[in-house]
Structure formats: C-alpha cells, structure tokens
C-alpha cells in the first residue's frame, strides 16, 4: 500500500462542488485524479456531518 496524504480543504470543496453539479463519483475521481473511495468518503462525510473538515481521531483508552 502507498502512503496516504490528506487532501487540501480546497480539493475537498471541489469534490462537493462537483457532486452538487451532478457529477458521478467516477467522473469526479478522473477529473481530480483521486481514488473513487476517497471521493465517496468525502461525499458521505459531508452528507453526515455537513462539513469536509478533518475531525480529530479519537484515542482508544
């Protein structure tokens, strides 16, 4: 597996903008050169939380 890198807030916003313009996950993935799973995750998170900002990870303790 390769190293993952966090997307910029701008790129996350671009994903949502494309989604709102009725682009498919596949089209957004090709347009922005990011994996479909990432596109899907961003859209899902936006629908659930209303934001694309990264959330701090909870620590298991």
C-alpha distance matrix in Angstrom:
0.0 3.8 6.8 8.8 12.4 15.4 17.6 21.1 23.9 25.4 22.4 22.3 26.1 25.7 23.6 26.4 29.0 27.7 27.5 31.1 32.1 31.1 28.1 25.7 22.1 21.3 23.8 22.5 18.9 20.4 22.8 20.5 17.5 15.1 13.3 16.0 14.4 14.8 18.3 19.2 18.3 20.3 23.2 23.3 23.3 26.0 28.1 27.9 28.4 30.0 27.7 24.4 24.6 21.9 23.4 23.2 21.2 23.7 23.7 24.5 27.6
3.8 0.0 3.8 6.3 9.5 12.9 14.9 18.3 21.4 22.7 19.9 20.2 24.0 23.5 21.8 24.9 27.3 26.1 26.4 29.9 30.8 30.1 27.1 25.1 21.5 20.8 22.8 21.1 17.6 18.9 20.9 18.3 15.3 13.2 12.4 15.6 14.5 14.0 17.4 19.0 18.0 19.4 22.5 23.1 22.8 25.1 27.6 27.7 27.8 29.0 26.4 22.9 22.8 20.4 22.3 22.3 20.8 23.6 23.9 25.2 28.3
6.8 3.8 0.0 3.8 6.5 10.1 12.6 15.8 18.9 20.5 18.2 18.5 22.2 22.3 20.9 23.8 26.2 25.6 26.0 29.2 30.4 30.1 27.3 25.7 22.1 21.9 23.5 21.3 18.1 19.8 21.2 18.1 15.6 13.4 13.2 16.4 15.1 13.7 17.1 19.0 17.4 18.3 21.7 22.3 21.5 23.7 26.5 26.4 26.0 27.2 24.4 20.8 20.3 17.7 19.6 19.3 18.2 21.2 21.6 23.3 26.3
8.8 6.3 3.8 0.0 3.7 6.7 9.3 12.7 15.6 17.4 15.0 15.0 18.7 19.0 17.6 20.3 22.9 22.4 22.6 25.8 27.2 27.0 24.4 22.9 19.3 19.6 21.2 18.6 15.8 17.9 19.0 15.8 13.9 11.1 11.0 14.0 12.5 10.5 13.9 15.8 14.0 14.6 18.2 18.9 17.9 20.0 22.9 22.8 22.4 23.5 20.6 17.1 16.7 14.2 16.3 16.5 15.7 19.0 19.9 21.9 25.1
12.4 9.5 6.5 3.7 0.0 3.8 6.4 9.3 12.4 14.2 12.3 12.7 16.3 16.7 16.0 18.6 20.9 20.9 21.6 24.4 25.8 26.2 23.6 22.8 19.4 20.0 20.9 17.9 15.6 17.7 18.0 14.4 13.2 10.8 11.9 14.9 13.8 10.9 13.7 16.1 14.2 13.9 17.6 18.7 17.3 18.9 22.1 22.3 21.4 22.0 18.8 15.2 14.4 12.4 15.0 15.5 15.5 19.1 20.4 22.9 26.0
15.4 12.9 10.1 6.7 3.8 0.0 3.8 6.5 9.1 11.5 10.0 9.8 13.3 14.4 13.8 15.9 18.4 18.9 19.4 21.9 23.7 24.3 22.2 21.6 18.4 19.7 20.4 17.0 15.4 17.9 17.7 14.0 13.8 11.2 12.4 14.8 13.5 10.1 12.4 14.7 12.5 11.4 15.1 16.4 14.5 15.7 19.2 19.4 18.1 18.6 15.2 11.6 10.7 8.9 11.9 12.9 13.6 17.3 19.2 22.0 25.1
17.6 14.9 12.6 9.3 6.4 3.8 0.0 3.8 6.5 8.1 6.2 6.6 10.0 10.7 10.5 12.9 15.0 15.5 16.4 18.8 20.3 21.2 19.1 19.1 16.2 17.5 17.6 14.1 13.0 15.4 14.6 10.9 11.5 9.3 11.4 13.5 13.1 9.3 10.5 13.4 11.9 9.9 13.3 15.4 13.8 14.2 17.8 18.7 17.4 17.2 13.9 10.1 10.0 9.5 13.1 15.0 16.2 19.9 22.2 25.0 28.2
21.1 18.3 15.8 12.7 9.3 6.5 3.8 0.0 3.8 5.3 5.3 6.4 8.6 9.8 10.9 12.8 14.2 15.5 16.9 18.7 20.2 21.7 19.9 20.6 18.2 19.7 19.2 15.5 15.1 17.2 15.7 12.0 13.4 12.0 14.6 16.4 16.3 12.5 12.9 15.9 14.4 11.7 14.7 17.1 15.1 14.8 18.5 19.6 17.8 16.9 13.4 10.0 9.4 9.9 13.6 15.7 17.6 21.3 23.7 26.8 29.8
23.9 21.4 18.9 15.6 12.4 9.1 6.5 3.8 0.0 3.8 5.5 5.1 6.1 8.6 9.9 10.7 12.2 14.3 15.3 16.5 18.4 20.2 19.1 20.1 18.1 20.2 19.5 15.7 16.2 18.5 16.7 13.4 15.6 14.0 16.4 17.4 17.2 13.5 13.1 15.7 14.1 10.8 13.2 15.6 13.4 12.3 16.1 17.3 15.1 13.8 10.2 7.3 6.9 8.8 12.4 15.0 17.4 20.9 23.8 26.9 29.8
25.4 22.7 20.5 17.4 14.2 11.5 8.1 5.3 3.8 0.0 3.8 5.4 5.1 6.2 8.7 10.0 10.3 12.3 14.2 15.2 16.4 18.6 17.4 18.9 17.4 19.2 17.8 14.1 15.1 16.8 14.4 11.5 14.2 13.6 16.5 17.4 18.1 14.5 13.4 16.4 15.7 12.3 14.0 17.1 15.5 13.9 17.4 19.2 17.5 15.6 12.4 9.8 10.3 12.5 16.1 18.8 21.1 24.6 27.5 30.6 33.5
22.4 19.9 18.2 15.0 12.3 10.0 6.2 5.3 5.5 3.8 0.0 3.8 5.3 4.9 6.3 8.8 9.6 10.5 12.4 14.2 15.2 16.9 15.0 16.0 14.2 15.7 14.6 10.9 11.4 13.3 11.2 8.0 10.6 9.8 12.7 13.8 14.7 11.3 10.2 13.5 13.2 10.2 12.1 15.3 14.4 13.3 16.6 18.7 17.5 16.0 13.1 9.9 11.2 12.7 16.4 19.1 20.9 24.4 27.2 30.0 33.2
22.3 20.2 18.5 15.0 12.7 9.8 6.6 6.4 5.1 5.4 3.8 0.0 3.8 5.4 5.1 6.5 8.7 10.0 10.7 12.6 14.5 15.7 14.4 15.1 13.0 15.3 14.8 11.0 11.7 14.5 12.9 10.1 12.4 10.6 12.6 12.9 13.1 9.6 8.4 11.1 10.3 6.9 8.9 11.9 10.7 9.6 13.0 14.9 13.8 12.4 9.6 6.3 8.3 10.1 13.6 16.7 18.3 21.7 24.7 27.4 30.7
26.1 24.0 22.2 18.7 16.3 13.3 10.0 8.6 6.1 5.1 5.3 3.8 0.0 3.8 5.3 5.1 6.1 8.6 9.7 10.5 12.4 14.4 13.7 15.3 14.1 16.6 15.4 11.8 13.6 15.9 13.7 11.5 14.6 13.5 15.6 15.5 16.1 12.9 10.9 13.2 12.9 9.2 9.8 13.1 12.1 9.7 12.8 15.2 14.0 11.7 9.3 7.2 9.4 12.2 15.5 18.8 20.9 24.1 27.3 30.1 33.2
25.7 23.5 22.3 19.0 16.7 14.4 10.7 9.8 8.6 6.2 4.9 5.4 3.8 0.0 3.8 5.4 4.9 6.1 8.5 9.8 10.5 12.6 11.3 13.2 12.3 14.3 12.5 9.0 11.1 12.9 10.2 8.5 12.0 11.7 14.2 14.1 15.6 12.8 10.2 13.1 13.7 10.4 10.8 14.5 14.3 12.2 14.9 17.7 17.0 14.8 12.7 10.5 12.9 15.2 18.7 21.9 23.7 27.0 30.1 32.7 35.9
23.6 21.8 20.9 17.6 16.0 13.8 10.5 10.9 9.9 8.7 6.3 5.1 5.3 3.8 0.0 3.8 5.5 5.2 6.2 8.7 9.9 10.9 9.3 10.3 8.9 11.3 10.3 6.6 8.6 11.2 9.5 8.0 11.0 9.9 11.6 10.8 12.2 9.7 6.7 9.3 10.4 7.5 7.5 11.3 11.7 10.2 12.5 15.3 15.4 13.6 12.0 9.6 12.7 14.5 17.7 21.0 22.2 25.4 28.5 30.8 34.2
26.4 24.9 23.8 20.3 18.6 15.9 12.9 12.8 10.7 10.0 8.8 6.5 5.1 5.4 3.8 0.0 3.8 5.4 4.9 6.1 8.6 9.8 9.7 11.1 10.4 13.5 12.5 9.4 11.9 14.5 12.8 11.8 14.8 13.5 14.7 13.3 14.1 11.9 8.8 10.2 11.0 7.7 6.5 10.1 10.4 7.8 9.8 13.0 13.0 10.7 9.8 8.5 12.0 14.5 17.2 20.8 22.3 25.2 28.5 30.9 34.1
29.0 27.3 26.2 22.9 20.9 18.4 15.0 14.2 12.2 10.3 9.6 8.7 6.1 4.9 5.5 3.8 0.0 3.8 5.4 5.1 6.3 8.9 9.0 11.6 11.9 14.4 12.5 9.8 12.9 14.7 12.3 11.9 15.4 15.0 16.8 15.6 17.1 14.9 11.6 13.4 14.6 11.4 10.1 13.7 14.2 11.3 12.9 16.3 16.2 13.4 12.6 11.6 14.7 17.5 20.4 24.0 25.7 28.7 32.1 34.5 37.7
27.7 26.1 25.6 22.4 20.9 18.9 15.5 15.5 14.3 12.3 10.5 10.0 8.6 6.1 5.2 5.4 3.8 0.0 3.8 5.4 5.0 6.6 5.5 8.2 9.0 11.1 8.8 6.6 10.2 11.6 9.4 9.9 13.3 13.2 14.8 13.3 15.4 13.9 10.3 12.1 14.2 11.7 10.2 13.8 15.1 12.9 14.1 17.6 18.1 15.8 15.2 13.7 17.0 19.3 22.3 25.8 27.1 30.1 33.3 35.5 38.9
27.5 26.4 26.0 22.6 21.6 19.4 16.4 16.9 15.3 14.2 12.4 10.7 9.7 8.5 6.2 4.9 5.4 3.8 0.0 3.8 5.3 5.2 5.3 6.9 7.6 10.7 9.6 7.7 10.9 13.1 11.9 12.2 15.0 14.2 14.8 12.5 14.1 13.1 9.3 9.9 12.2 10.2 7.6 10.9 12.8 10.6 11.0 14.7 15.8 13.8 13.8 12.9 16.5 18.7 21.2 24.8 25.8 28.5 31.8 33.8 37.2
31.1 29.9 29.2 25.8 24.4 21.9 18.8 18.7 16.5 15.2 14.2 12.6 10.5 9.8 8.7 6.1 5.1 5.4 3.8 0.0 3.8 5.3 7.4 9.9 11.3 14.2 12.7 11.1 14.5 16.4 14.7 15.2 18.3 17.7 18.5 16.3 17.7 16.5 12.9 13.3 15.1 12.7 9.9 12.9 14.4 11.5 11.4 15.2 16.1 13.4 14.0 13.9 17.5 20.2 22.5 26.2 27.6 30.2 33.6 35.7 39.0
32.1 30.8 30.4 27.2 25.8 23.7 20.3 20.2 18.4 16.4 15.2 14.5 12.4 10.5 9.9 8.6 6.3 5.0 5.3 3.8 0.0 3.8 5.7 9.2 11.5 13.6 11.2 10.4 14.2 15.2 13.2 14.6 17.8 17.9 19.0 16.9 19.0 18.0 14.3 15.1 17.5 15.3 12.8 15.9 17.7 15.0 15.1 18.9 19.8 17.1 17.5 17.0 20.4 23.1 25.7 29.3 30.7 33.4 36.8 38.8 42.2
31.1 30.1 30.1 27.0 26.2 24.3 21.2 21.7 20.2 18.6 16.9 15.7 14.4 12.6 10.9 9.8 8.9 6.6 5.2 5.3 3.8 0.0 3.8 6.4 9.3 11.4 9.8 9.8 13.3 14.5 13.4 15.1 17.7 17.6 18.0 15.3 17.4 17.2 13.4 13.5 16.5 15.0 12.1 14.8 17.2 15.1 14.6 18.3 19.9 17.8 18.5 17.9 21.6 23.8 26.2 29.8 30.7 33.3 36.6 38.3 41.8
28.1 27.1 27.3 24.4 23.6 22.2 19.1 19.9 19.1 17.4 15.0 14.4 13.7 11.3 9.3 9.7 9.0 5.5 5.3 7.4 5.7 3.8 0.0 3.8 6.6 8.1 6.0 6.3 9.8 10.7 9.9 11.8 14.2 14.3 14.8 12.4 15.0 14.9 11.2 12.0 15.2 14.0 11.7 14.7 17.2 15.6 15.7 19.3 20.8 19.0 19.0 17.6 21.2 23.0 25.7 29.1 29.9 32.6 35.8 37.5 41.1
25.7 25.1 25.7 22.9 22.8 21.6 19.1 20.6 20.1 18.9 16.0 15.1 15.3 13.2 10.3 11.1 11.6 8.2 6.9 9.9 9.2 6.4 3.8 0.0 3.8 5.3 5.1 6.2 8.5 9.9 10.5 12.2 13.7 13.3 12.8 9.8 12.4 13.1 9.7 9.8 13.4 13.1 11.0 13.4 16.3 15.6 15.4 18.6 20.6 19.4 19.5 18.0 21.5 22.8 25.3 28.5 28.8 31.4 34.4 35.8 39.5
22.1 21.5 22.1 19.3 19.4 18.4 16.2 18.2 18.1 17.4 14.2 13.0 14.1 12.3 8.9 10.4 11.9 9.0 7.6 11.3 11.5 9.3 6.6 3.8 0.0 3.8 5.5 5.2 6.0 8.7 9.9 10.6 11.5 10.2 9.3 6.1 8.7 9.4 6.3 6.5 10.2 10.4 9.0 11.3 14.1 14.0 14.4 17.1 19.0 18.3 18.0 15.9 19.3 20.1 22.5 25.6 25.6 28.3 31.1 32.5 36.2
21.3 20.8 21.9 19.6 20.0 19.7 17.5 19.7 20.2 19.2 15.7 15.3 16.6 14.3 11.3 13.5 14.4 11.1 10.7 14.2 13.6 11.4 8.1 5.3 3.8 0.0 3.8 5.5 5.1 6.3 8.6 10.1 10.1 9.8 8.8 6.2 9.7 10.9 8.5 9.4 12.9 13.4 12.6 14.8 17.5 17.6 18.1 20.8 22.6 22.0 21.4 19.0 22.2 22.7 25.3 28.1 28.0 30.8 33.3 34.7 38.4
23.8 22.8 23.5 21.2 20.9 20.4 17.6 19.2 19.5 17.8 14.6 14.8 15.4 12.5 10.3 12.5 12.5 8.8 9.6 12.7 11.2 9.8 6.0 5.1 5.5 3.8 0.0 3.8 5.4 5.2 6.0 8.6 9.7 10.4 10.8 9.0 12.6 12.8 10.0 11.6 15.0 14.5 13.5 16.4 18.8 18.2 18.9 22.0 23.4 22.2 21.5 19.2 22.4 23.4 26.3 29.4 29.6 32.7 35.4 37.0 40.7
22.5 21.1 21.3 18.6 17.9 17.0 14.1 15.5 15.7 14.1 10.9 11.0 11.8 9.0 6.6 9.4 9.8 6.6 7.7 11.1 10.4 9.8 6.3 6.2 5.2 5.5 3.8 0.0 3.8 5.5 5.0 6.0 8.0 8.1 9.2 7.9 11.0 10.3 7.2 9.7 12.5 11.4 10.9 14.1 16.0 15.2 16.6 19.5 20.5 19.3 18.1 15.7 18.7 19.8 22.9 25.9 26.5 29.6 32.4 34.3 37.9
18.9 17.6 18.1 15.8 15.6 15.4 13.0 15.1 16.2 15.1 11.4 11.7 13.6 11.1 8.6 11.9 12.9 10.2 10.9 14.5 14.2 13.3 9.8 8.5 6.0 5.1 5.4 3.8 0.0 3.8 5.6 5.5 5.5 5.1 5.7 5.3 8.8 8.3 6.5 9.2 11.8 11.5 12.0 14.7 16.4 16.5 18.1 20.5 21.5 20.8 19.4 16.5 19.1 19.5 22.6 25.2 25.3 28.5 31.0 32.8 36.4
20.4 18.9 19.8 17.9 17.7 17.9 15.4 17.2 18.5 16.8 13.3 14.5 15.9 12.9 11.2 14.5 14.7 11.6 13.1 16.4 15.2 14.5 10.7 9.9 8.7 6.3 5.2 5.5 3.8 0.0 3.8 5.6 5.1 7.0 8.2 8.5 12.1 11.9 10.3 13.0 15.5 15.2 15.5 18.4 20.1 20.0 21.5 24.2 25.1 24.2 22.7 19.7 22.3 22.8 26.0 28.6 28.8 32.0 34.4 36.2 39.8
22.8 20.9 21.2 19.0 18.0 17.7 14.6 15.7 16.7 14.4 11.2 12.9 13.7 10.2 9.5 12.8 12.3 9.4 11.9 14.7 13.2 13.4 9.9 10.5 9.9 8.6 6.0 5.0 5.6 3.8 0.0 3.8 5.7 8.2 10.5 10.8 14.2 13.1 11.0 14.1 16.4 15.1 15.4 18.7 20.1 19.3 21.1 24.0 24.6 23.1 21.5 18.7 21.1 22.2 25.6 28.4 29.1 32.5 35.0 37.1 40.7
20.5 18.3 18.1 15.8 14.4 14.0 10.9 12.0 13.4 11.5 8.0 10.1 11.5 8.5 8.0 11.8 11.9 9.9 12.2 15.2 14.6 15.1 11.8 12.2 10.6 10.1 8.6 6.0 5.5 5.6 3.8 0.0 3.8 5.6 8.9 10.1 12.8 10.9 9.4 13.0 14.5 13.0 14.1 17.4 18.1 17.6 19.9 22.5 22.6 21.4 19.2 16.1 18.1 19.0 22.5 25.1 25.9 29.4 31.8 34.1 37.6
17.5 15.3 15.6 13.9 13.2 13.8 11.5 13.4 15.6 14.2 10.6 12.4 14.6 12.0 11.0 14.8 15.4 13.3 15.0 18.3 17.8 17.7 14.2 13.7 11.5 10.1 9.7 8.0 5.5 5.1 5.7 3.8 0.0 3.8 6.9 9.1 11.8 10.4 10.0 13.5 14.9 14.3 15.8 18.6 19.4 19.6 21.9 24.1 24.4 23.7 21.5 18.1 19.9 20.0 23.4 25.6 25.9 29.4 31.5 33.6 37.0
15.1 13.2 13.4 11.1 10.8 11.2 9.3 12.0 14.0 13.6 9.8 10.6 13.5 11.7 9.9 13.5 15.0 13.2 14.2 17.7 17.9 17.6 14.3 13.3 10.2 9.8 10.4 8.1 5.1 7.0 8.2 5.6 3.8 0.0 3.8 6.6 8.5 6.8 7.2 10.5 11.5 11.2 13.2 15.6 16.3 17.0 19.3 21.1 21.5 21.2 19.0 15.5 17.3 17.0 20.2 22.3 22.4 25.8 27.9 29.9 33.4
13.3 12.4 13.2 11.0 11.9 12.4 11.4 14.6 16.4 16.5 12.7 12.6 15.6 14.2 11.6 14.7 16.8 14.8 14.8 18.5 19.0 18.0 14.8 12.8 9.3 8.8 10.8 9.2 5.7 8.2 10.5 8.9 6.9 3.8 0.0 3.8 5.3 5.3 6.5 8.8 10.0 11.0 12.7 14.4 15.6 16.9 18.8 20.3 21.2 21.4 19.6 16.4 18.3 17.6 20.3 22.3 21.8 24.9 26.9 28.5 32.1
16.0 15.6 16.4 14.0 14.9 14.8 13.5 16.4 17.4 17.4 13.8 12.9 15.5 14.1 10.8 13.3 15.6 13.3 12.5 16.3 16.9 15.3 12.4 9.8 6.1 6.2 9.0 7.9 5.3 8.5 10.8 10.1 9.1 6.6 3.8 0.0 3.8 5.4 5.0 6.1 8.5 9.9 10.6 12.1 14.1 15.3 16.5 18.3 19.7 20.0 18.8 16.0 18.6 18.2 20.6 23.0 22.5 25.3 27.6 28.9 32.6
14.4 14.5 15.1 12.5 13.8 13.5 13.1 16.3 17.2 18.1 14.7 13.1 16.1 15.6 12.2 14.1 17.1 15.4 14.1 17.7 19.0 17.4 15.0 12.4 8.7 9.7 12.6 11.0 8.8 12.1 14.2 12.8 11.8 8.5 5.3 3.8 0.0 3.8 5.5 5.1 6.1 8.6 10.0 10.4 12.1 14.1 15.3 16.3 17.8 18.7 17.6 14.9 17.1 16.2 18.1 20.3 19.3 22.0 24.2 25.3 29.0
14.8 14.0 13.7 10.5 10.9 10.1 9.3 12.5 13.5 14.5 11.3 9.6 12.9 12.8 9.7 11.9 14.9 13.9 13.1 16.5 18.0 17.2 14.9 13.1 9.4 10.9 12.8 10.3 8.3 11.9 13.1 10.9 10.4 6.8 5.3 5.4 3.8 0.0 3.8 5.4 5.0 6.2 8.6 9.8 10.5 12.2 14.3 15.3 16.1 16.7 14.9 11.8 13.8 13.0 15.4 17.7 17.3 20.4 22.8 24.4 28.1
18.3 17.4 17.1 13.9 13.7 12.4 10.5 12.9 13.1 13.4 10.2 8.4 10.9 10.2 6.7 8.8 11.6 10.3 9.3 12.9 14.3 13.4 11.2 9.7 6.3 8.5 10.0 7.2 6.5 10.3 11.0 9.4 10.0 7.2 6.5 5.0 5.5 3.8 0.0 3.8 5.5 5.2 6.3 8.6 10.0 10.7 12.4 14.4 15.4 15.3 13.9 11.1 13.9 14.2 16.8 19.6 19.7 22.7 25.4 27.2 30.8
19.2 19.0 19.0 15.8 16.1 14.7 13.4 15.9 15.7 16.4 13.5 11.1 13.2 13.1 9.3 10.2 13.4 12.1 9.9 13.3 15.1 13.5 12.0 9.8 6.5 9.4 11.6 9.7 9.2 13.0 14.1 13.0 13.5 10.5 8.8 6.1 5.1 5.4 3.8 0.0 3.8 5.5 5.2 6.1 8.5 9.9 10.6 12.3 14.1 14.5 14.0 11.9 14.9 15.0 16.8 19.7 19.4 21.9 24.7 26.1 29.7
18.3 18.0 17.4 14.0 14.2 12.5 11.9 14.4 14.1 15.7 13.2 10.3 12.9 13.7 10.4 11.0 14.6 14.2 12.2 15.1 17.5 16.5 15.2 13.4 10.2 12.9 15.0 12.5 11.8 15.5 16.4 14.5 14.9 11.5 10.0 8.5 6.1 5.0 5.5 3.8 0.0 3.8 5.5 5.1 6.0 8.5 9.9 10.5 11.8 12.9 11.9 9.7 12.2 11.7 13.3 16.0 15.6 18.1 21.0 22.5 26.1
20.3 19.4 18.3 14.6 13.9 11.4 9.9 11.7 10.8 12.3 10.2 6.9 9.2 10.4 7.5 7.7 11.4 11.7 10.2 12.7 15.3 15.0 14.0 13.1 10.4 13.4 14.5 11.4 11.5 15.2 15.1 13.0 14.3 11.2 11.0 9.9 8.6 6.2 5.2 5.5 3.8 0.0 3.8 5.5 5.2 6.1 8.7 10.0 10.4 10.5 9.0 6.5 9.4 9.9 12.2 15.4 15.9 18.7 21.8 23.8 27.3
23.2 22.5 21.7 18.2 17.6 15.1 13.3 14.7 13.2 14.0 12.1 8.9 9.8 10.8 7.5 6.5 10.1 10.2 7.6 9.9 12.8 12.1 11.7 11.0 9.0 12.6 13.5 10.9 12.0 15.5 15.4 14.1 15.8 13.2 12.7 10.6 10.0 8.6 6.3 5.2 5.5 3.8 0.0 3.8 5.5 5.1 6.2 8.7 10.0 9.6 9.4 8.1 11.7 12.9 14.8 18.2 18.7 21.2 24.5 26.3 29.7
23.3 23.1 22.3 18.9 18.7 16.4 15.4 17.1 15.6 17.1 15.3 11.9 13.1 14.5 11.3 10.1 13.7 13.8 10.9 12.9 15.9 14.8 14.7 13.4 11.3 14.8 16.4 14.1 14.7 18.4 18.7 17.4 18.6 15.6 14.4 12.1 10.4 9.8 8.6 6.1 5.1 5.5 3.8 0.0 3.8 5.4 5.2 6.2 8.5 9.5 10.0 9.4 12.5 13.0 14.0 17.2 17.2 19.2 22.4 23.8 27.3
23.3 22.8 21.5 17.9 17.3 14.5 13.8 15.1 13.4 15.5 14.4 10.7 12.1 14.3 11.7 10.4 14.2 15.1 12.8 14.4 17.7 17.2 17.2 16.3 14.1 17.5 18.8 16.0 16.4 20.1 20.1 18.1 19.4 16.3 15.6 14.1 12.1 10.5 10.0 8.5 6.0 5.2 5.5 3.8 0.0 3.8 5.4 5.1 5.8 7.3 7.1 6.6 9.2 9.6 10.3 13.7 14.1 16.2 19.7 21.4 24.8
26.0 25.1 23.7 20.0 18.9 15.7 14.2 14.8 12.3 13.9 13.3 9.6 9.7 12.2 10.2 7.8 11.3 12.9 10.6 11.5 15.0 15.1 15.6 15.6 14.0 17.6 18.2 15.2 16.5 20.0 19.3 17.6 19.6 17.0 16.9 15.3 14.1 12.2 10.7 9.9 8.5 6.1 5.1 5.4 3.8 0.0 3.8 5.5 5.4 4.6 4.9 5.4 8.8 10.6 11.8 15.6 16.7 18.9 22.5 24.6 27.7
28.1 27.6 26.5 22.9 22.1 19.2 17.8 18.5 16.1 17.4 16.6 13.0 12.8 14.9 12.5 9.8 12.9 14.1 11.0 11.4 15.1 14.6 15.7 15.4 14.4 18.1 18.9 16.6 18.1 21.5 21.1 19.9 21.9 19.3 18.8 16.5 15.3 14.3 12.4 10.6 9.9 8.7 6.2 5.2 5.4 3.8 0.0 3.8 5.9 5.6 7.8 9.2 12.4 14.0 14.6 18.2 19.0 20.6 24.2 25.8 29.0
27.9 27.7 26.4 22.8 22.3 19.4 18.7 19.6 17.3 19.2 18.7 14.9 15.2 17.7 15.3 13.0 16.3 17.6 14.7 15.2 18.9 18.3 19.3 18.6 17.1 20.8 22.0 19.5 20.5 24.2 24.0 22.5 24.1 21.1 20.3 18.3 16.3 15.3 14.4 12.3 10.5 10.0 8.7 6.2 5.1 5.5 3.8 0.0 3.8 6.0 8.2 9.9 12.2 13.2 12.8 16.0 16.5 17.7 21.3 22.7 25.7
28.4 27.8 26.0 22.4 21.4 18.1 17.4 17.8 15.1 17.5 17.5 13.8 14.0 17.0 15.4 13.0 16.2 18.1 15.8 16.1 19.8 19.9 20.8 20.6 19.0 22.6 23.4 20.5 21.5 25.1 24.6 22.6 24.4 21.5 21.2 19.7 17.8 16.1 15.4 14.1 11.8 10.4 10.0 8.5 5.8 5.4 5.9 3.8 0.0 3.8 5.4 7.9 9.4 10.7 10.2 13.6 14.8 16.1 19.9 21.8 24.6
30.0 29.0 27.2 23.5 22.0 18.6 17.2 16.9 13.8 15.6 16.0 12.4 11.7 14.8 13.6 10.7 13.4 15.8 13.8 13.4 17.1 17.8 19.0 19.4 18.3 22.0 22.2 19.3 20.8 24.2 23.1 21.4 23.7 21.2 21.4 20.0 18.7 16.7 15.3 14.5 12.9 10.5 9.6 9.5 7.3 4.6 5.6 6.0 3.8 0.0 3.8 7.1 9.2 11.7 12.1 15.8 17.6 19.3 23.0 25.2 28.0
27.7 26.4 24.4 20.6 18.8 15.2 13.9 13.4 10.2 12.4 13.1 9.6 9.3 12.7 12.0 9.8 12.6 15.2 13.8 14.0 17.5 18.5 19.0 19.5 18.0 21.4 21.5 18.1 19.4 22.7 21.5 19.2 21.5 19.0 19.6 18.8 17.6 14.9 13.9 14.0 11.9 9.0 9.4 10.0 7.1 4.9 7.8 8.2 5.4 3.8 0.0 3.8 5.5 8.5 9.6 13.4 15.5 17.8 21.5 24.0 26.8
24.4 22.9 20.8 17.1 15.2 11.6 10.1 10.0 7.3 9.8 9.9 6.3 7.2 10.5 9.6 8.5 11.6 13.7 12.9 13.9 17.0 17.9 17.6 18.0 15.9 19.0 19.2 15.7 16.5 19.7 18.7 16.1 18.1 15.5 16.4 16.0 14.9 11.8 11.1 11.9 9.7 6.5 8.1 9.4 6.6 5.4 9.2 9.9 7.9 7.1 3.8 0.0 3.8 6.4 8.9 12.5 14.5 17.4 20.8 23.5 26.5
24.6 22.8 20.3 16.7 14.4 10.7 10.0 9.4 6.9 10.3 11.2 8.3 9.4 12.9 12.7 12.0 14.7 17.0 16.5 17.5 20.4 21.6 21.2 21.5 19.3 22.2 22.4 18.7 19.1 22.3 21.1 18.1 19.9 17.3 18.3 18.6 17.1 13.8 13.9 14.9 12.2 9.4 11.7 12.5 9.2 8.8 12.4 12.2 9.4 9.2 5.5 3.8 0.0 3.8 6.4 9.7 12.3 15.3 18.6 21.7 24.5
21.9 20.4 17.7 14.2 12.4 8.9 9.5 9.9 8.8 12.5 12.7 10.1 12.2 15.2 14.5 14.5 17.5 19.3 18.7 20.2 23.1 23.8 23.0 22.8 20.1 22.7 23.4 19.8 19.5 22.8 22.2 19.0 20.0 17.0 17.6 18.2 16.2 13.0 14.2 15.0 11.7 9.9 12.9 13.0 9.6 10.6 14.0 13.2 10.7 11.7 8.5 6.4 3.8 0.0 3.8 6.7 8.9 12.2 15.3 18.4 21.2
23.4 22.3 19.6 16.3 15.0 11.9 13.1 13.6 12.4 16.1 16.4 13.6 15.5 18.7 17.7 17.2 20.4 22.3 21.2 22.5 25.7 26.2 25.7 25.3 22.5 25.3 26.3 22.9 22.6 26.0 25.6 22.5 23.4 20.2 20.3 20.6 18.1 15.4 16.8 16.8 13.3 12.2 14.8 14.0 10.3 11.8 14.6 12.8 10.2 12.1 9.6 8.9 6.4 3.8 0.0 3.8 6.3 9.0 12.4 15.4 18.1
23.2 22.3 19.3 16.5 15.5 12.9 15.0 15.7 15.0 18.8 19.1 16.7 18.8 21.9 21.0 20.8 24.0 25.8 24.8 26.2 29.3 29.8 29.1 28.5 25.6 28.1 29.4 25.9 25.2 28.6 28.4 25.1 25.6 22.3 22.3 23.0 20.3 17.7 19.6 19.7 16.0 15.4 18.2 17.2 13.7 15.6 18.2 16.0 13.6 15.8 13.4 12.5 9.7 6.7 3.8 0.0 3.8 6.4 9.3 12.7 15.1
21.2 20.8 18.2 15.7 15.5 13.6 16.2 17.6 17.4 21.1 20.9 18.3 20.9 23.7 22.2 22.3 25.7 27.1 25.8 27.6 30.7 30.7 29.9 28.8 25.6 28.0 29.6 26.5 25.3 28.8 29.1 25.9 25.9 22.4 21.8 22.5 19.3 17.3 19.7 19.4 15.6 15.9 18.7 17.2 14.1 16.7 19.0 16.5 14.8 17.6 15.5 14.5 12.3 8.9 6.3 3.8 0.0 3.8 6.4 9.5 12.4
23.7 23.6 21.2 19.0 19.1 17.3 19.9 21.3 20.9 24.6 24.4 21.7 24.1 27.0 25.4 25.2 28.7 30.1 28.5 30.2 33.4 33.3 32.6 31.4 28.3 30.8 32.7 29.6 28.5 32.0 32.5 29.4 29.4 25.8 24.9 25.3 22.0 20.4 22.7 21.9 18.1 18.7 21.2 19.2 16.2 18.9 20.6 17.7 16.1 19.3 17.8 17.4 15.3 12.2 9.0 6.4 3.8 0.0 3.8 6.5 9.2
23.7 23.9 21.6 19.9 20.4 19.2 22.2 23.7 23.8 27.5 27.2 24.7 27.3 30.1 28.5 28.5 32.1 33.3 31.8 33.6 36.8 36.6 35.8 34.4 31.1 33.3 35.4 32.4 31.0 34.4 35.0 31.8 31.5 27.9 26.9 27.6 24.2 22.8 25.4 24.7 21.0 21.8 24.5 22.4 19.7 22.5 24.2 21.3 19.9 23.0 21.5 20.8 18.6 15.3 12.4 9.3 6.4 3.8 0.0 3.8 6.0
24.5 25.2 23.3 21.9 22.9 22.0 25.0 26.8 26.9 30.6 30.0 27.4 30.1 32.7 30.8 30.9 34.5 35.5 33.8 35.7 38.8 38.3 37.5 35.8 32.5 34.7 37.0 34.3 32.8 36.2 37.1 34.1 33.6 29.9 28.5 28.9 25.3 24.4 27.2 26.1 22.5 23.8 26.3 23.8 21.4 24.6 25.8 22.7 21.8 25.2 24.0 23.5 21.7 18.4 15.4 12.7 9.5 6.5 3.8 0.0 3.7
27.6 28.3 26.3 25.1 26.0 25.1 28.2 29.8 29.8 33.5 33.2 30.7 33.2 35.9 34.2 34.1 37.7 38.9 37.2 39.0 42.2 41.8 41.1 39.5 36.2 38.4 40.7 37.9 36.4 39.8 40.7 37.6 37.0 33.4 32.1 32.6 29.0 28.1 30.8 29.7 26.1 27.3 29.7 27.3 24.8 27.7 29.0 25.7 24.6 28.0 26.8 26.5 24.5 21.2 18.1 15.1 12.4 9.2 6.0 3.7 0.0
